[in-house]
């Protein structure tokens, strides 16, 4: 019954999704699917399988069972599964079930408690240079020493 409902939803979405202002039907990579190569899309991509390669799309949803190894570029990204690599997104959401191993460049970010991040989160304004320069390992001890001196 569940498959029937999903199939009917997709058929109805395609039938009524012909107008310009309607929501696009997403491209879905199922959990039993493995893709080796790059993916470019002007729409929505939902990944529950495994992708080894770079992804460029408008909106990316990495499901709980989704696993991506590569660089991701998207306007908005919702991470529930695993991403090993670099993420570049205007809007980034990282759920408590997510695992991000690598750096994330973003304009806005939301992270649920419990999310695993091993890397840097770098904020940028309108795709330009980082909003604040990152501290180098030489600068960090100097700043800590200045803070202690002020106290």
SVG drawing of the C-alpha trace seen along z (x, -y; Angstrom):
<svg xmlns="http://www.w3.org/2000/svg" viewBox="-3 -44 55 46">
<polyline fill="none" stroke="black" stroke-width="0.4" points="0.0,0.0 2.9,-2.3 4.4,-1.9 1.1,-2.6 0.7,-5.9 4.2,-7.0 3.6,-6.1 0.2,-7.9 1.9,-11.0 4.6,-11.1 2.1,-10.6 -0.2,-13.4 2.8,-15.7 4.0,-15.2 0.5,-15.6 -0.2,-18.8 3.3,-20.1 3.3,-21.6 2.8,-25.2 5.8,-27.5 4.9,-28.3 4.4,-24.7 6.9,-22.7 9.3,-20.4 9.3,-16.6 12.6,-15.6 15.1,-13.2 15.4,-10.3 18.5,-8.1 17.2,-5.1 19.0,-3.4 19.9,-0.4 21.5,-2.6 25.2,-3.4 26.4,-6.2 30.0,-6.7 30.3,-10.0 29.2,-13.7 25.6,-14.8 24.3,-18.2 20.7,-19.2 18.6,-22.4 16.1,-20.9 15.8,-19.0 17.9,-15.9 17.0,-13.5 19.7,-10.9 19.1,-7.8 21.8,-5.7 25.5,-6.1 27.2,-8.7 30.9,-8.9 31.4,-12.1 30.5,-15.8 27.0,-17.1 25.7,-20.5 21.9,-21.2 19.4,-23.8 18.2,-21.8 19.8,-18.7 18.3,-16.4 20.6,-13.7 18.4,-11.2 19.2,-9.3 20.6,-6.4 22.2,-8.7 26.0,-8.7 28.0,-11.1 31.7,-11.1 32.6,-14.3 32.0,-18.0 28.4,-19.3 27.2,-22.7 23.6,-23.7 21.4,-26.7 19.8,-24.8 21.0,-21.6 19.4,-19.4 21.7,-16.8 20.3,-13.9 22.8,-11.2 26.6,-11.3 28.6,-13.7 32.4,-13.1 33.8,-16.1 33.1,-19.8 29.7,-21.4 29.0,-24.8 25.4,-26.0 23.6,-29.3 21.3,-27.7 22.5,-24.6 20.6,-22.4 22.3,-19.7 20.1,-17.2 20.9,-15.3 21.3,-12.1 23.8,-13.7 27.5,-13.2 29.6,-15.9 33.2,-15.0 34.8,-18.0 34.3,-21.7 31.1,-23.5 30.8,-27.0 27.4,-28.6 25.5,-31.9 23.0,-30.6 23.3,-27.4 21.1,-25.5 22.6,-22.6 20.5,-20.3 22.0,-19.1 23.6,-15.7 24.9,-16.3 28.4,-15.1 30.7,-17.6 34.4,-17.0 35.7,-20.0 35.1,-23.8 31.9,-25.8 32.8,-28.9 30.2,-31.7 30.3,-33.7 28.2,-36.7 26.6,-36.3 29.2,-33.8 32.2,-36.1 35.1,-35.7 34.5,-34.4 32.6,-36.9 35.4,-36.7 38.9,-35.6 39.7,-32.2 42.2,-32.2 45.5,-30.6 47.3,-28.4 49.7,-31.2 47.0,-33.8 44.9,-31.7 47.4,-31.5 48.1,-35.3 44.4,-36.1 44.0,-33.8 47.0,-35.5 45.4,-38.9 42.1,-37.8 43.8,-36.5 45.8,-39.7 42.7,-41.8 41.1,-39.7"/>
</svg>
